[in-house]
Amino acid sequence: MNPKIVGHLKGTDYRVEKILFESRPNHHVSGSLYLPNSAPPYPAVLIPCGHSHDGKASGQYQRAAILFARNGMAAFCYDPVGQGERYQILGNHSEPSYFRDLSRKLETPHPRVQHLCTSEHTLMGVGSILLGENVAQYRIWDGMRAIDYLQNRADIQADKIGCTGNSGGGTLTSYLMALDDRIMAASPGSYLTTFQSLIDGKGPQDAEQNIFGQIAFGMDEADYLMMRAPIPILICAGTRDVTFDIRGTREVFQQANRFYSHLGYPERVALNEADAPHGYLIQHREAVARWMHRWLVGREKVIWEKPRKEWPATITDEFLRSLSEPEWTQDELYCSPDGQVMLLEGERSVFQINAEKVAALRKERSALWAALPDDEKLSLVRQAIGLTDFGEASFEAVSSVEQDGYTVKKITLRRDSGIPLSAKAYIPEGKPKSHVLYLHDHGISAREEPEKLVRQGNLVLVAELSGIGETAAGQDRKSWGAGRFGWDNQEILTAYLMGDSFVRMRVEDALMWAAYFGVESYQLIGVGEAAIPGLHAAALNQGRVSSLTLTGMIRSWEEVVQQPEHHNQLVNAVHGVLRHYDLPDLIELVGATVTDSVDVDWKASSPKQ
C-alpha cells in the first residue's frame, strides 16, 4: 500500500492528516483523515464520497467528518476514481476549464479535468462490462484497502470500524457493508430504494450502480442490509429526494426491519427520514454521528452540529445547504503535488489496468477460439450474448404506396413477447433478383440506399431494431453525459440489471425480420449502430446469408477497453464477451465485407429516429 502522511491541518477541536496510499500498484488513493484531539485509540468511520466533483473536499463530507472527530471518532474521507484528485482522463489545459459533457458552463475542479464524474465512471464502466467485470469493483477495493490502512494504524480501534456515505457514497456504503465483515456499523444515505421505484422514476444511474443480472437473480436493495444483519444500519433519506424516491426507501426499511425483528434485533436498523432534498444535509449528519457514537463508542450521546434553537423560524433548502459550506479549500486538502494523482510518475489509471486485462484475455481467448470448430464457435456466440430460442413472428402490412417502378409497404412485426417493430418493404415490379435485409441506425427513415437497391430489382426490407426509429428514446430527452452513452442509456442499463443487452435483443429482432422473406437465401447490410447486431445475426443464420456488408462499425470491442474516450458504446456492450471472442473473430468467421470502419469515439451526426 505504501501509505504516506503528506501533510497536516489543524482545525478547531480536531486535526486532519492528508493521506496517500496505493490500493493497487501505482494506483493511488487520496484521502483526508480527521482525528479527535483527545487521546487515542479511536473508533473510525469510513466516508466514501458521493458524486461530488471535488470529492473529499465537498463541504457536506467535510462537515460530517469534522462532526465525528469532535465527538471522539476518527473519520477517513477518500476520493473515488473520477473525482477529487483521482480523475482518470486529463487534458493539457493550464487555465481553468469547463466540463466538456455539460450543456451549461461549470468549471472543473482542476484545469486538466475534462469530464463529469458520472461520465468518467461510465466510460470506465463500459470497458469493465466487456471484460465481464464492473467498475464498482475498483470502488469497492479502494474502500477495503482504506479499511486496511485504518486497521494498521496504532491510533485506530481495528474492531470499531463504521461506514457512511451519501448518494454514490450511499451506493458504496451499501456494497462495503454487505461485503466487508470488518464494518461493524453503517449508514447509507440518499441511495437505498427499491429497483422498481428507481426504474419507474429517474431510472438507473451511472455504471457502478448497476450490477449485471442483479434484478434477474432476485436481489433488490433491501438485500444489502440483510446480507450483514444484524449489524447496526441506519438508512438516511430525504422526503423530497427526486432521484431515490422515499416511498421505495420506506419499503426497503420495512423489509429490513421485518428481517431484523425475526433475528431478535429490531433496534439495530432504523430510518432517518428528513424533510429535505437529496444530499448529506445536517439532519443526516447529526443522526449518523449519534448512530456511530452509540454503536462504535458504546454509549448514547445527543450530538448537534447546529442546535435547533439557532435555526430560523422558516427552514428553506437554501438554509440547509448553507450549513454544508466547506471548512477547508480543495487546495488545502490536496494530497498530491499537482492536485491530480494521474500526474504522479508511473501512475496507472483504471483504463490502463483494464487495457492490461484485455491484452491478457486476448492471448487466452485467441488460442481457445482457434481450436473450436465453427459450430461450437457459433454455440459460444449464442451463449455469450444470451440468445435463447424465441417464438415466431407475425408480419402485418399496414400501408402501401406505389412509386415509379416499385411499391413501398409499411410492415409491423408482432411477437408473443417484446415490443412491435416497424419496417418498410421496397418491392420491385416482377420477380426480385435477390432479397436484402437492410438494418440502419436511422431505421425506416433511411431511403437513399434502399431506393437504389430496389431500382436494381432487389426486394429490400428496411427493418428497425429495438431502440431505433419508432422505438428510439428521443433526442430531446435529458440525459447525463450529453448523449455520450446514447439517449437510451437508461433502457440499456435496465436491460443490464436484468442480465440482458441491446445486442442480444437486436440480434433476435434481426433474425425474426429475416423470416419475412420466406426464402432460403438473403443478403444483409448493417449500418452504424445496427452493424454489430447485423454481424451476429448473419453469423447465427449462417448458410442463409449469401453476403454481409457492414458500414460504420467499430473495429473491435477491444478498442473500447483500450481507449478512455469513446462515444455511444454502451449500446454495443455485452457483459464478458471479450472472454470469448471479439468482432474481428466473427467477421472472419462470416466472411463479411466491412467498409468505413469508425473509431470508438466517433459521434454520429444525425439522430437514429
C-alpha positions as CSV (number, residue, x, y, z in Angstrom):
1,M,0.0,0.0,0.0
2,N,2.9,2.3,0.7
3,P,0.8,4.7,2.8
4,K,2.1,8.2,3.4
5,I,1.1,11.1,5.5
6,V,1.8,14.0,3.2
7,G,0.5,16.9,5.3
8,H,-1.3,18.2,8.4
9,L,-4.1,20.7,9.1
10,K,-5.2,22.0,12.4
11,G,-8.9,22.7,13.0
12,T,-10.9,23.7,16.0
13,D,-11.1,20.7,18.3
14,Y,-9.9,18.3,15.6
15,R,-7.0,17.8,13.2
16,V,-6.5,16.5,9.7
17,E,-3.9,14.2,8.2
18,K,-3.6,14.2,4.4
19,I,-3.1,10.6,3.2
20,L,-1.9,8.9,0.0
21,F,-1.8,5.1,-0.4
22,E,-1.8,2.6,-3.3
23,S,-4.9,0.4,-3.5
24,R,-3.2,-1.4,-6.4
25,P,0.4,-1.0,-7.6
26,N,0.9,2.6,-8.8
27,H,-2.8,3.3,-8.4
28,H,-3.1,5.9,-5.6
29,V,-6.0,6.9,-3.3
30,S,-6.1,10.3,-1.8
31,G,-7.9,11.0,1.4
32,S,-8.4,13.2,4.5
33,L,-8.2,11.6,7.9
34,Y,-10.0,13.7,10.6
35,L,-8.8,12.9,14.1
36,P,-10.0,14.0,17.6
37,N,-7.8,16.0,19.8
38,S,-8.4,13.5,22.6
39,A,-6.1,10.6,23.4
40,P,-6.2,7.6,21.1
41,P,-7.2,4.9,20.1
42,Y,-10.4,5.9,18.3
43,P,-13.2,4.2,16.5
44,A,-13.1,5.1,12.8
45,V,-15.8,5.9,10.2
46,L,-15.0,5.4,6.6
47,I,-16.7,8.0,4.3
48,P,-16.8,7.1,0.6
49,C,-17.9,10.2,-1.4
50,G,-20.9,10.6,-3.4
51,H,-20.9,12.3,-6.8
52,S,-19.2,15.5,-5.8
53,H,-16.7,16.7,-8.5
54,D,-14.4,17.9,-5.8
55,G,-14.6,14.6,-4.0
56,K,-13.4,14.7,-0.3
57,A,-13.3,18.5,-0.5
58,S,-17.1,18.7,-0.7
59,G,-18.5,20.6,2.2
60,Q,-21.1,18.1,3.2
61,Y,-18.4,15.4,3.6
62,Q,-16.0,17.7,5.4
63,R,-18.8,18.7,7.9
64,A,-19.7,15.0,8.6
65,A,-16.0,14.1,9.2
66,I,-15.5,17.1,11.5
67,L,-18.6,16.3,13.5
68,F,-17.3,12.7,14.0
69,A,-13.9,13.9,15.0
70,R,-15.2,16.4,17.5
71,N,-17.1,13.6,19.1
72,G,-14.3,11.1,19.6
73,M,-14.3,9.2,16.3
74,A,-11.8,9.3,13.5
75,A,-13.2,9.8,10.0
76,F,-11.5,8.9,6.8
77,C,-12.9,10.5,3.7
78,Y,-11.3,9.5,0.4
79,D,-11.6,10.4,-3.3
80,P,-13.3,7.9,-5.6
81,V,-11.9,7.3,-9.1
82,G,-13.2,10.0,-11.4
83,Q,-13.5,12.6,-8.6
84,G,-11.4,15.0,-6.5
85,E,-7.8,14.3,-7.1
86,R,-8.5,11.0,-8.9
87,Y,-9.8,11.9,-12.3
88,Q,-8.6,9.3,-14.8
89,I,-8.8,11.4,-18.0
90,L,-6.7,14.6,-18.0
91,G,-6.3,17.1,-20.8
92,N,-3.5,19.6,-21.3
93,H,-5.2,22.7,-20.0
94,S,-3.3,25.0,-17.7
95,E,-6.1,27.6,-17.3
96,P,-9.5,27.0,-15.6
97,S,-11.7,24.9,-17.9
98,Y,-15.3,23.7,-18.1
99,F,-16.8,20.2,-18.2
100,R,-16.9,19.1,-21.8
101,D,-20.1,16.9,-21.4
102,L,-22.4,19.5,-19.9
103,S,-24.6,21.9,-21.8
104,R,-24.2,24.7,-19.2
105,K,-20.8,26.2,-18.1
106,L,-19.5,24.5,-15.0
107,E,-15.8,25.0,-14.0
108,T,-13.9,21.8,-13.4
109,P,-12.2,21.2,-10.0
110,H,-8.8,21.2,-11.7
111,P,-7.7,22.8,-15.0
112,R,-6.8,19.4,-16.6
113,V,-10.1,17.7,-15.7
114,Q,-12.4,17.2,-18.7
115,H,-15.5,15.1,-17.8
116,L,-18.2,14.9,-15.2
117,C,-17.6,12.3,-12.6
118,T,-20.6,10.3,-13.7
119,S,-19.3,10.3,-17.3
120,E,-15.8,9.1,-16.2
121,H,-17.4,6.3,-14.1
122,T,-19.4,5.1,-17.1
123,L,-16.6,5.4,-19.5
124,M,-14.6,3.1,-17.2
125,G,-17.8,1.0,-16.8
126,V,-18.3,0.2,-20.4
127,G,-14.8,-1.3,-20.7
128,S,-15.3,-3.2,-17.5
129,I,-18.6,-4.7,-18.8
130,L,-16.8,-6.0,-21.9
131,L,-14.3,-7.7,-19.6
132,G,-17.1,-9.4,-17.5
133,E,-16.4,-7.1,-14.6
134,N,-17.9,-3.9,-13.1
135,V,-16.2,-0.6,-12.4
136,A,-17.8,-1.0,-8.9
137,Q,-15.0,-3.4,-8.1
138,Y,-12.4,-0.6,-8.3
139,R,-14.5,1.5,-5.9
140,I,-15.1,-1.4,-3.5
141,W,-11.5,-2.4,-3.5
142,D,-10.4,1.2,-2.7
143,G,-12.8,1.2,0.3
144,M,-11.5,-2.2,1.5
145,R,-7.9,-1.1,1.2
146,A,-8.8,2.1,3.1
147,I,-10.0,-0.1,6.0
148,D,-6.7,-2.0,5.8
149,Y,-4.9,1.3,6.2
150,L,-7.1,2.3,9.2
151,Q,-6.6,-1.0,10.9
152,N,-2.9,-0.8,10.6
153,R,-2.7,2.4,12.5
154,A,-1.9,2.2,16.2
155,D,-4.4,5.1,17.0
156,I,-7.4,3.3,15.4
157,Q,-9.5,0.6,17.1
158,A,-9.4,-2.1,14.5
159,D,-12.6,-3.7,15.7
160,K,-14.6,-0.5,15.7
161,I,-15.0,0.5,12.0
162,G,-18.1,2.2,10.6
163,C,-19.0,3.3,7.2
164,T,-21.3,6.1,5.9
165,G,-21.8,7.8,2.6
166,N,-24.3,9.8,0.6
167,S,-25.8,9.2,-2.9
168,G,-23.0,7.4,-4.8
169,G,-21.3,7.1,-1.5
170,G,-24.5,5.5,-0.2
171,T,-24.1,3.0,-3.0
172,L,-20.6,2.3,-1.9
173,T,-21.6,2.1,1.7
174,S,-24.2,-0.5,0.8
175,Y,-21.7,-2.5,-1.1
176,L,-19.0,-2.3,1.5
177,M,-21.2,-3.1,4.5
178,A,-22.6,-6.1,2.6
179,L,-19.2,-7.4,1.5
180,D,-16.7,-6.5,4.3
181,D,-17.3,-8.0,7.7
182,R,-14.9,-5.6,9.4
183,I,-17.6,-2.9,9.1
184,M,-19.5,-3.0,12.4
185,A,-22.0,-0.2,11.9
186,A,-23.2,1.5,8.7
187,S,-25.3,4.3,7.4
188,P,-26.0,4.5,3.7
189,G,-27.7,7.8,2.7
190,S,-29.7,9.1,-0.3
191,Y,-29.5,5.8,-2.2
192,L,-31.5,2.9,-0.9
193,T,-34.8,2.4,-2.6
194,T,-36.4,-0.4,-4.5
195,F,-35.3,-1.1,-8.1
196,Q,-39.0,-0.8,-9.1
197,S,-39.2,2.7,-7.6
198,L,-35.9,3.7,-9.2
199,I,-36.8,2.4,-12.7
200,D,-40.2,4.0,-12.5
201,G,-38.6,7.3,-11.6
202,K,-35.2,8.7,-12.7
203,G,-34.0,5.3,-13.9
204,P,-30.7,3.5,-13.4
205,Q,-27.7,5.8,-12.6
206,D,-24.1,5.6,-13.7
207,A,-22.2,2.4,-14.3
208,E,-21.0,1.4,-10.8
209,Q,-24.6,1.4,-9.5
210,N,-25.7,-1.3,-11.9
211,I,-24.7,-4.9,-11.3
212,F,-25.1,-7.4,-14.2
213,G,-28.2,-9.5,-13.7
214,Q,-28.9,-8.3,-10.2
215,I,-32.7,-8.0,-10.7
216,A,-32.8,-11.2,-12.7
217,F,-31.4,-13.2,-9.9
218,G,-33.8,-11.7,-7.4
219,M,-31.6,-9.3,-5.5
220,D,-33.1,-5.9,-4.5
221,E,-31.5,-3.2,-2.5
222,A,-33.0,-4.4,0.8
223,D,-30.8,-7.4,0.5
224,Y,-27.7,-5.3,1.1
225,L,-28.9,-4.8,4.7
226,M,-30.0,-8.4,5.1
227,M,-26.6,-9.7,3.9
228,R,-25.0,-8.3,7.1
229,A,-27.8,-8.5,9.5
230,P,-27.9,-7.9,12.4
231,I,-25.1,-5.2,12.3
232,P,-26.5,-1.8,13.1
233,I,-27.6,0.1,10.0
234,L,-29.2,3.5,9.8
235,I,-30.8,4.4,6.4
236,C,-30.8,8.1,5.7
237,A,-33.2,9.6,3.2
238,G,-34.8,12.9,2.2
239,T,-38.6,13.0,1.7
240,R,-38.0,15.3,-1.3
241,D,-35.2,13.3,-3.0
242,V,-36.2,13.3,-6.7
243,T,-33.8,10.5,-7.6
244,F,-34.2,7.9,-4.9
245,D,-37.9,8.0,-4.1
246,I,-38.8,8.0,-0.4
247,R,-41.6,5.5,-0.9
248,G,-39.2,2.9,-2.1
249,T,-36.8,3.7,0.8
250,R,-39.7,3.1,3.2
251,E,-40.3,-0.3,1.6
252,V,-36.6,-1.2,1.9
253,F,-36.7,-0.2,5.6
254,Q,-39.9,-2.3,6.2
255,Q,-38.3,-5.4,4.6
256,A,-35.1,-5.0,6.6
257,N,-37.0,-4.2,9.8
258,R,-39.0,-7.4,9.5
259,F,-35.8,-9.4,9.0
260,Y,-34.0,-7.8,11.9
261,S,-37.1,-8.4,14.1
262,H,-37.1,-12.0,13.1
263,L,-33.5,-12.2,14.2
264,G,-34.4,-10.5,17.5
265,Y,-32.5,-7.2,16.9
266,P,-35.2,-4.7,15.7
267,E,-33.3,-1.8,17.4
268,R,-30.3,-2.3,15.1
269,V,-32.0,-1.0,11.9
270,A,-33.6,2.5,11.6
271,L,-34.7,5.1,9.1
272,N,-33.8,8.7,9.4
273,E,-36.4,10.4,7.2
274,A,-35.6,14.1,6.9
275,D,-37.7,16.8,5.3
276,A,-35.0,17.5,2.8
277,P,-33.9,17.1,-0.8
278,H,-31.1,14.8,-2.0
279,G,-27.9,15.3,-0.1
280,Y,-25.9,14.6,3.1
281,L,-27.5,17.5,4.9
282,I,-27.3,18.4,8.6
283,Q,-30.2,16.3,9.7
284,H,-28.5,13.2,8.3
285,R,-25.0,14.2,9.6
286,E,-26.3,14.6,13.1
287,A,-28.3,11.3,13.0
288,V,-25.3,9.4,11.7
289,A,-23.0,10.9,14.3
290,R,-25.3,9.8,17.1
291,W,-25.7,6.3,15.5
292,M,-22.0,5.8,15.2
293,H,-21.4,7.0,18.7
294,R,-24.0,4.6,20.0
295,W,-22.6,1.5,18.3
296,L,-18.8,2.3,18.0
297,V,-18.1,4.4,21.1
298,G,-20.6,2.3,23.0
299,R,-22.9,5.0,24.6
300,E,-25.7,7.3,23.7
301,K,-24.9,10.9,23.0
302,V,-27.1,13.7,21.7
303,I,-24.9,15.3,19.1
304,W,-25.6,18.7,17.5
305,E,-23.9,20.3,14.6
306,K,-26.1,23.3,14.9
307,P,-28.6,23.2,17.8
308,R,-32.2,23.8,16.6
309,K,-32.6,26.9,18.8
310,E,-30.1,28.6,16.4
311,W,-32.2,27.8,13.4
312,P,-34.5,30.4,11.8
313,A,-38.3,30.0,12.1
314,T,-38.7,29.2,8.4
315,I,-36.4,26.4,7.1
316,T,-35.5,26.5,3.4
317,D,-33.4,24.3,1.3
318,E,-31.0,27.2,0.8
319,F,-30.6,27.4,4.5
320,L,-29.9,23.7,4.8
321,R,-27.3,23.9,2.0
322,S,-25.6,26.9,3.7
323,L,-24.8,24.6,6.6
324,S,-22.7,22.4,4.3
325,E,-20.1,25.0,3.4
326,P,-16.6,23.6,3.5
327,E,-14.1,24.3,6.3
328,W,-11.1,23.7,4.0
329,T,-10.5,24.6,0.4
330,Q,-9.7,21.9,-2.2
331,D,-6.1,23.2,-2.4
332,E,-5.6,22.9,1.3
333,L,-6.8,19.2,1.2
334,Y,-4.6,18.3,-1.8
335,C,-2.5,15.2,-1.2
336,S,-0.7,15.0,-4.5
337,P,1.8,17.7,-5.5
338,D,-0.1,18.9,-8.6
339,G,-3.7,18.2,-7.4
340,Q,-4.2,15.0,-9.5
341,V,-2.7,11.6,-8.8
342,M,-2.6,10.8,-12.5
343,L,0.2,13.4,-12.7
344,L,2.4,11.2,-10.3
345,E,5.2,9.5,-12.1
346,G,4.2,5.9,-13.2
347,E,0.6,6.3,-12.1
348,R,-1.8,3.7,-13.6
349,S,-5.4,4.6,-14.5
350,V,-8.4,2.3,-14.4
351,F,-8.3,2.4,-18.2
352,Q,-4.7,1.3,-18.2
353,I,-5.4,-1.6,-15.8
354,N,-8.4,-2.7,-17.9
355,A,-6.2,-2.5,-21.1
356,E,-3.7,-4.8,-19.4
357,K,-6.5,-7.2,-18.6
358,V,-7.9,-7.2,-22.2
359,A,-4.4,-7.9,-23.6
360,A,-4.1,-10.9,-21.3
361,L,-7.6,-12.1,-22.2
362,R,-6.7,-11.8,-25.9
363,K,-3.9,-14.3,-25.5
364,E,-6.1,-16.8,-23.7
365,R,-9.2,-16.3,-25.9
366,S,-7.4,-16.5,-29.3
367,A,-6.0,-20.0,-28.7
368,L,-9.3,-21.3,-27.4
369,W,-11.3,-19.7,-30.3
370,A,-8.9,-21.1,-32.9
371,A,-9.3,-24.6,-31.6
372,L,-13.1,-24.7,-31.8
373,P,-14.9,-26.0,-34.9
374,D,-17.3,-23.5,-36.5
375,D,-20.5,-25.0,-35.0
376,E,-19.0,-24.7,-31.4
377,K,-17.9,-21.1,-32.1
378,L,-21.5,-20.2,-33.0
379,S,-22.8,-22.0,-29.9
380,L,-20.3,-20.0,-27.9
381,V,-21.6,-16.7,-29.5
382,R,-25.2,-17.6,-28.7
383,Q,-24.2,-18.3,-25.1
384,A,-22.1,-15.2,-24.8
385,I,-24.8,-12.8,-25.9
386,G,-27.5,-14.8,-24.0
387,L,-29.6,-15.7,-27.1
388,T,-32.1,-18.4,-26.5
389,D,-34.9,-19.9,-28.6
390,F,-37.5,-17.4,-29.4
391,G,-41.1,-17.6,-30.7
392,E,-42.3,-16.9,-34.2
393,A,-43.1,-13.5,-35.5
394,S,-46.1,-12.4,-37.5
395,F,-46.0,-9.7,-40.1
396,E,-48.8,-7.2,-40.9
397,A,-48.8,-4.8,-43.8
398,V,-50.3,-1.6,-42.5
399,S,-50.0,0.7,-45.6
400,S,-48.9,0.6,-49.2
401,V,-47.6,3.4,-51.5
402,E,-47.0,2.9,-55.2
403,Q,-43.8,4.5,-56.5
404,D,-42.3,4.7,-60.0
405,G,-41.2,1.1,-60.7
406,Y,-41.7,-0.3,-57.2
407,T,-44.1,-0.4,-54.2
408,V,-43.3,0.6,-50.6
409,K,-45.2,-1.3,-47.9
410,K,-45.0,-0.5,-44.2
411,I,-44.8,-3.7,-42.2
412,T,-45.3,-4.3,-38.4
413,L,-43.6,-7.2,-36.7
414,R,-45.6,-8.7,-33.9
415,R,-44.5,-11.4,-31.4
416,D,-45.6,-13.1,-28.2
417,S,-43.2,-11.1,-26.1
418,G,-41.3,-7.9,-26.9
419,I,-42.3,-4.6,-28.5
420,P,-43.7,-4.4,-32.0
421,L,-41.3,-3.1,-34.6
422,S,-41.7,-1.4,-38.0
423,A,-40.1,-1.9,-41.4
424,K,-40.6,-0.7,-45.0
425,A,-40.5,-3.3,-47.8
426,Y,-39.3,-1.9,-51.1
427,I,-40.8,-4.3,-53.6
428,P,-39.8,-4.2,-57.3
429,E,-42.0,-5.0,-60.2
430,G,-41.7,-8.6,-61.2
431,K,-39.7,-11.3,-59.6
432,P,-36.9,-10.0,-57.3
433,K,-33.3,-10.6,-58.3
434,S,-32.4,-11.0,-54.6
435,H,-33.7,-10.3,-51.1
436,V,-31.9,-7.7,-48.9
437,L,-32.3,-7.2,-45.2
438,Y,-31.3,-3.6,-44.6
439,L,-30.5,-2.6,-41.0
440,H,-29.7,1.0,-40.5
441,D,-29.4,3.1,-37.3
442,H,-31.8,5.6,-38.9
443,G,-34.5,3.0,-39.1
444,I,-37.1,3.2,-41.8
445,S,-36.2,6.9,-42.5
446,A,-33.1,5.5,-44.4
447,R,-34.2,5.8,-48.0
448,E,-31.3,6.5,-50.4
449,E,-29.6,3.1,-50.5
450,P,-32.9,1.1,-50.4
451,E,-34.3,3.1,-53.3
452,K,-31.1,2.4,-55.3
453,L,-31.3,-1.3,-54.5
454,V,-34.9,-1.7,-55.4
455,R,-34.4,0.0,-58.7
456,Q,-31.8,-2.6,-59.4
457,G,-34.5,-5.2,-59.0
458,N,-34.0,-6.3,-55.4
459,L,-36.6,-6.7,-52.7
460,V,-35.3,-4.6,-49.8
461,L,-36.7,-4.8,-46.2
462,V,-35.6,-1.8,-44.2
463,A,-36.2,-3.2,-40.8
464,E,-36.0,-1.4,-37.4
465,L,-34.4,-2.9,-34.4
466,S,-35.3,-2.3,-30.7
467,G,-34.4,1.3,-29.7
468,I,-34.1,2.5,-33.3
469,G,-36.5,4.6,-35.2
470,E,-40.1,4.5,-33.9
471,T,-38.9,2.8,-30.6
472,A,-36.0,5.2,-30.0
473,A,-35.8,7.1,-26.7
474,G,-35.8,10.5,-28.3
475,Q,-33.1,13.0,-28.9
476,D,-34.7,15.8,-26.8
477,R,-34.5,13.6,-23.7
478,K,-32.4,15.0,-20.9
479,S,-29.6,12.6,-20.1
480,W,-26.3,12.7,-18.2
481,G,-23.2,12.5,-20.4
482,A,-24.8,14.8,-23.0
483,G,-25.6,11.7,-25.2
484,R,-22.2,10.2,-24.8
485,F,-23.8,6.9,-23.7
486,G,-26.8,7.0,-26.0
487,W,-30.1,8.7,-25.4
488,D,-31.4,5.3,-24.4
489,N,-28.8,4.7,-21.7
490,Q,-31.4,4.1,-19.0
491,E,-33.1,1.4,-21.1
492,I,-29.7,-0.2,-21.8
493,L,-28.8,-0.2,-18.1
494,T,-32.2,-1.6,-17.1
495,A,-31.6,-4.4,-19.5
496,Y,-28.2,-4.9,-18.0
497,L,-29.7,-5.2,-14.5
498,M,-32.0,-7.9,-16.0
499,G,-28.9,-9.8,-17.3
500,D,-29.6,-8.7,-20.9
501,S,-28.2,-6.4,-23.6
502,F,-29.4,-4.4,-26.5
503,V,-27.1,-6.5,-28.7
504,R,-29.0,-9.7,-27.8
505,M,-32.4,-8.1,-28.3
506,R,-31.4,-6.6,-31.6
507,V,-29.9,-9.9,-32.9
508,E,-33.2,-11.5,-32.1
509,D,-35.0,-8.7,-33.9
510,A,-32.8,-9.2,-37.0
511,L,-33.3,-13.0,-37.0
512,M,-37.1,-12.5,-36.8
513,W,-37.1,-10.0,-39.6
514,A,-35.3,-12.5,-41.8
515,A,-38.3,-14.8,-41.7
516,Y,-40.3,-12.1,-43.6
517,F,-38.7,-13.1,-46.9
518,G,-39.7,-16.8,-46.7
519,V,-36.6,-17.7,-48.9
520,E,-33.5,-19.8,-48.3
521,S,-31.0,-17.0,-49.0
522,Y,-30.8,-13.3,-48.5
523,Q,-28.2,-10.5,-48.3
524,L,-27.7,-8.5,-45.1
525,I,-26.5,-4.9,-44.8
526,G,-25.8,-3.4,-41.4
527,V,-25.1,0.3,-41.0
528,G,-23.9,2.2,-37.9
529,E,-25.5,1.1,-34.6
530,A,-27.2,-1.7,-36.4
531,A,-23.9,-3.2,-37.7
532,I,-22.9,-5.3,-34.7
533,P,-26.4,-6.9,-34.3
534,G,-26.3,-7.5,-38.1
535,L,-22.9,-9.2,-37.8
536,H,-24.2,-11.5,-35.1
537,A,-27.5,-12.2,-36.9
538,A,-25.5,-13.2,-40.1
539,A,-23.2,-15.5,-38.1
540,L,-26.1,-17.2,-36.3
541,N,-28.1,-17.5,-39.6
542,Q,-25.1,-18.8,-41.4
543,G,-25.9,-20.7,-44.6
544,R,-28.8,-18.3,-45.4
545,V,-26.9,-15.1,-45.6
546,S,-25.3,-15.0,-49.0
547,S,-23.4,-11.8,-48.5
548,L,-22.8,-9.4,-45.5
549,T,-21.8,-5.8,-45.7
550,L,-21.1,-3.7,-42.6
551,T,-20.6,0.0,-42.7
552,G,-19.7,2.4,-39.9
553,M,-18.9,-0.3,-37.4
554,I,-16.2,0.0,-34.8
555,R,-13.1,-2.2,-35.5
556,S,-13.2,-4.2,-32.2
557,W,-14.6,-4.2,-28.7
558,E,-11.0,-4.4,-27.5
559,E,-10.5,-0.8,-28.8
560,V,-13.4,0.3,-26.5
561,V,-11.5,-1.1,-23.5
562,Q,-8.2,0.4,-24.7
563,Q,-9.4,3.9,-25.4
564,P,-10.5,6.1,-22.5
565,E,-12.6,8.3,-24.8
566,H,-15.5,6.5,-26.6
567,H,-18.9,7.5,-27.7
568,N,-22.2,5.6,-27.7
569,Q,-20.6,2.2,-27.0
570,L,-22.8,1.3,-24.0
571,V,-25.4,0.1,-26.5
572,N,-22.8,-2.3,-28.0
573,A,-21.6,-3.7,-24.7
574,V,-22.1,-7.3,-23.9
575,H,-21.1,-8.5,-20.4
576,G,-18.0,-10.6,-20.5
577,V,-17.9,-11.0,-24.3
578,L,-14.2,-10.4,-24.6
579,R,-13.6,-13.6,-22.5
580,H,-14.9,-15.5,-25.6
581,Y,-14.4,-13.6,-28.9
582,D,-14.1,-10.1,-30.4
583,L,-15.7,-8.6,-33.5
584,P,-12.8,-9.5,-35.9
585,D,-13.3,-13.1,-35.0
586,L,-16.9,-13.0,-36.2
587,I,-16.0,-11.0,-39.3
588,E,-13.5,-13.7,-40.3
589,L,-16.0,-16.5,-39.5
590,V,-18.8,-15.0,-41.6
591,G,-16.6,-13.5,-44.4
592,A,-18.1,-10.1,-44.0
593,T,-17.2,-7.1,-46.1
594,V,-16.5,-4.1,-43.7
595,T,-16.5,-0.6,-45.2
596,D,-15.8,2.7,-43.5
597,S,-14.9,1.4,-40.0
598,V,-15.2,4.1,-37.4
599,D,-13.2,5.0,-34.3
600,V,-14.7,4.2,-30.9
601,D,-15.0,7.9,-30.2
602,W,-16.8,8.7,-33.4
603,K,-20.1,10.5,-33.0
604,A,-23.0,10.1,-35.4
605,S,-24.0,13.5,-36.9
606,S,-27.7,12.7,-37.1
607,P,-30.4,11.0,-34.9
608,K,-31.3,7.4,-35.2
609,Q,-35.1,8.0,-35.3
